[in-house]
Amino acid sequence: MKYDLAREMAKHYQKLYIIENYIREEKQKNLYFHEYISLLNEIEFSKDFKQKLYKLVKVRNKICHMEILDIEEKKLLDLCYKEITKKEQKSNKTYTI
């Protein structure tokens, strides 16, 4: 059971890593995650999606502190991950661990 939880947390971290690296691309370095969100282009990212990314800040902190995510937080992470990976595929950029 402990190993299942570890695998799940690793998957969450991997998704977060891909999201963060995509939005940090070609942006000013050494900013906090929420500061990058405000720099995102409104043409590429809708206001609705940017709001989801702001909500992801809390989830990000839980992942970084190895806290278990609830169902809604997992859904939000998955939704943001899917949106970013769609954009990633269109731009031919890949972020892997």
C-alpha positions as CSV (number, residue, x, y, z in Angstrom):
1,M,0.0,0.0,0.0
2,K,2.8,2.4,0.8
3,Y,4.3,1.8,-2.6
4,D,1.0,2.5,-4.3
5,L,0.8,5.8,-2.6
6,A,4.4,6.6,-3.5
7,R,3.7,5.8,-7.2
8,E,0.6,8.0,-7.1
9,M,2.5,10.9,-5.6
10,A,5.2,10.5,-8.2
11,K,2.6,10.7,-11.0
12,H,1.2,13.9,-9.4
13,Y,4.7,15.4,-9.3
14,Q,5.4,14.4,-12.9
15,K,2.3,16.1,-14.1
16,L,3.1,19.2,-12.0
17,Y,6.7,19.2,-13.4
18,I,5.4,19.2,-17.0
19,I,2.8,22.0,-16.3
20,E,5.4,24.2,-14.6
21,N,8.1,23.7,-17.3
22,Y,5.6,24.5,-20.0
23,I,4.5,27.8,-18.5
24,R,8.0,28.8,-17.5
25,E,9.2,28.4,-21.1
26,E,10.8,31.6,-22.3
27,K,9.7,33.5,-19.3
28,Q,11.7,35.4,-16.7
29,K,13.4,33.0,-14.4
30,N,13.3,32.7,-10.6
31,L,9.6,33.6,-10.1
32,Y,7.1,31.8,-8.0
33,F,4.6,29.5,-9.8
34,H,1.7,32.0,-9.3
35,E,3.8,34.8,-10.8
36,Y,4.3,32.9,-14.0
37,I,0.6,32.4,-14.4
38,S,0.1,36.2,-14.6
39,L,2.6,36.4,-17.4
40,L,0.7,33.9,-19.6
41,N,-0.6,35.2,-22.9
42,E,-4.4,35.6,-22.9
43,I,-4.6,34.5,-26.5
44,E,-3.0,31.1,-25.8
45,F,-4.6,30.6,-22.4
46,S,-8.2,31.6,-21.5
47,K,-9.0,33.5,-18.4
48,D,-10.9,30.4,-17.2
49,F,-7.8,28.2,-17.6
50,K,-5.6,30.8,-15.9
51,Q,-8.0,30.7,-12.9
52,K,-7.7,26.9,-12.8
53,L,-3.9,27.4,-12.8
54,Y,-4.2,29.8,-9.8
55,K,-6.3,27.1,-8.0
56,L,-3.5,24.7,-8.8
57,V,-1.1,26.7,-6.6
58,K,-2.6,25.1,-3.5
59,V,-2.4,21.6,-5.1
60,R,1.2,22.3,-6.1
61,N,2.1,23.1,-2.5
62,K,0.4,19.9,-1.3
63,I,2.4,17.9,-3.8
64,C,5.7,19.6,-2.8
65,H,5.0,18.8,0.9
66,M,4.0,15.2,0.0
67,E,0.4,15.6,1.2
68,I,-2.3,13.4,-0.2
69,L,-4.6,15.1,-2.8
70,D,-8.4,14.8,-2.5
71,I,-10.5,13.9,-5.5
72,E,-11.2,17.5,-6.6
73,E,-7.5,18.4,-6.4
74,K,-6.7,15.3,-8.5
75,K,-9.3,16.3,-11.1
76,L,-7.9,19.9,-11.3
77,L,-4.4,18.6,-11.7
78,D,-5.5,16.2,-14.4
79,L,-7.5,18.9,-16.2
80,C,-4.5,21.3,-16.2
81,Y,-2.2,18.6,-17.3
82,K,-4.3,17.6,-20.2
83,E,-4.7,21.2,-21.4
84,I,-0.9,21.8,-21.1
85,T,0.0,18.6,-22.9
86,K,-2.4,19.5,-25.8
87,K,-0.6,22.8,-26.1
88,E,2.8,21.1,-25.8
89,Q,2.0,18.7,-28.7
90,K,0.9,21.6,-30.9
91,S,4.1,23.4,-30.2
92,N,6.3,20.3,-30.6
93,K,7.9,20.9,-27.2
94,T,8.3,17.9,-24.8
95,Y,9.0,17.9,-21.1
96,T,9.9,14.6,-19.6
97,I,11.6,13.5,-16.5
